[in-house]
Amino acid sequence: MTTATSPRELAHPARDEIRLEGVLHALSDPMRLCVVRELAAAGSEVACSYIELPVTKSTTTHHFRVLRESGVIRQTYRGTAKMNGIRRADLDALFPGLLDAVLSAAESQAARLDTA
């Protein structure tokens, strides 16, 4: 895990520190999967406030932290906003096809549940 050198810098795992079990754990929670789906749909970095979850702000912060510490997303400060983006290049290099498979399965599930 890279160490934060200032309060405005966040610690992230290096590519070789990202573990499959950590990524799968992060993606197994419905709220965190929702965050990843929103980030994937956005196609670029977005602020935390862009993604609305039906949970408290502290719980939302927890979900973003789990995603960051597992290596699924990268968070950086830009002014007063904390920007978030999927670490697609890292995930695709380590686990080819995993992210696309998870996003596709989540989309299929959402469509199935919407019609039920």
C-alpha positions as CSV (number, residue, x, y, z in Angstrom):
1,M,0.0,0.0,0.0
2,T,1.4,3.4,-0.9
3,T,1.6,5.6,2.1
4,A,-0.1,8.9,2.1
5,T,2.5,11.7,2.6
6,S,-0.1,14.4,3.3
7,P,-3.7,14.6,4.5
8,R,-4.7,15.4,0.9
9,E,-3.0,12.3,-0.5
10,L,-4.8,8.9,-0.1
11,A,-3.1,5.5,0.2
12,H,-3.7,3.1,-2.7
13,P,-2.3,-0.4,-3.2
14,A,0.3,-0.7,-5.9
15,R,-0.7,-2.9,-8.9
16,D,1.2,-5.9,-7.6
17,E,-0.5,-5.6,-4.2
18,I,-4.0,-5.9,-5.5
19,R,-5.4,-9.3,-4.6
20,L,-8.3,-11.1,-6.2
21,E,-10.0,-11.9,-2.9
22,G,-9.9,-8.2,-1.9
23,V,-11.4,-7.1,-5.3
24,L,-14.1,-9.8,-5.1
25,H,-14.9,-8.8,-1.5
26,A,-15.2,-5.1,-2.5
27,L,-17.5,-6.0,-5.4
28,S,-19.6,-8.4,-3.4
29,D,-21.5,-5.6,-1.5
30,P,-24.5,-4.2,-3.4
31,M,-23.7,-0.5,-2.5
32,R,-20.1,-0.9,-3.7
33,L,-21.1,-2.6,-6.8
34,C,-23.5,0.3,-7.5
35,V,-20.6,2.7,-7.1
36,V,-18.5,0.8,-9.6
37,R,-21.4,0.6,-12.0
38,E,-21.9,4.3,-11.8
39,L,-18.2,5.0,-12.3
40,A,-18.1,2.7,-15.3
41,A,-21.1,4.4,-16.8
42,A,-19.6,7.8,-16.2
43,G,-16.5,6.8,-18.2
44,S,-14.3,9.3,-16.4
45,E,-13.5,10.5,-12.9
46,V,-16.4,11.8,-10.9
47,A,-16.7,13.4,-7.4
48,C,-18.1,11.3,-4.5
49,S,-21.2,13.6,-4.5
50,Y,-22.0,12.5,-8.1
51,I,-23.0,9.0,-6.8
52,E,-26.0,9.0,-4.5
53,L,-26.4,5.9,-2.3
54,P,-29.4,5.3,0.0
55,V,-27.1,5.2,3.1
56,T,-25.6,7.7,5.5
57,K,-22.6,9.8,4.4
58,S,-20.3,7.9,6.8
59,T,-21.4,4.6,5.3
60,T,-20.8,6.0,1.8
61,T,-17.3,7.0,2.9
62,H,-16.7,3.5,4.2
63,H,-17.8,2.0,0.9
64,F,-15.4,4.3,-1.1
65,R,-12.6,3.4,1.3
66,V,-13.1,-0.3,0.9
67,L,-13.1,0.1,-2.9
68,R,-9.9,2.2,-2.8
69,E,-8.0,0.0,-0.4
70,S,-8.9,-3.1,-2.4
71,G,-7.5,-1.4,-5.6
72,V,-10.8,-1.2,-7.5
73,I,-10.9,2.6,-7.6
74,R,-8.4,5.5,-7.4
75,Q,-9.3,8.6,-5.4
76,T,-7.5,11.9,-5.7
77,Y,-8.3,15.3,-4.4
78,R,-8.9,18.1,-6.9
79,G,-9.6,21.3,-5.0
80,T,-12.2,20.4,-2.4
81,A,-13.6,17.5,-4.4
82,K,-12.5,13.9,-4.0
83,M,-12.5,12.4,-7.5
84,N,-13.0,8.7,-8.1
85,G,-12.2,6.5,-11.1
86,I,-12.0,2.8,-11.7
87,R,-8.5,1.4,-11.9
88,R,-9.5,-0.4,-15.1
89,A,-6.0,-0.8,-16.6
90,D,-4.7,-2.3,-13.4
91,L,-7.7,-4.7,-12.9
92,D,-7.7,-5.7,-16.6
93,A,-3.9,-6.5,-16.5
94,L,-4.2,-8.5,-13.3
95,F,-7.6,-10.2,-13.9
96,P,-8.4,-10.1,-17.6
97,G,-12.2,-9.9,-18.2
98,L,-13.2,-9.8,-14.5
99,L,-14.4,-6.3,-14.4
100,D,-16.3,-6.6,-17.7
101,A,-17.9,-9.9,-16.5
102,V,-19.0,-8.4,-13.2
103,L,-20.4,-5.3,-14.8
104,S,-22.2,-7.4,-17.4
105,A,-23.6,-9.7,-14.7
106,A,-24.8,-6.8,-12.6
107,E,-26.5,-5.3,-15.6
108,S,-28.3,-8.6,-16.4
109,Q,-29.3,-9.0,-12.8
110,A,-30.7,-5.4,-12.6
111,A,-32.7,-5.9,-15.9
112,R,-34.1,-9.2,-14.6
113,L,-35.1,-7.7,-11.2
114,D,-36.7,-4.7,-12.9
115,T,-39.0,-6.9,-15.0
116,A,-39.9,-9.2,-12.1
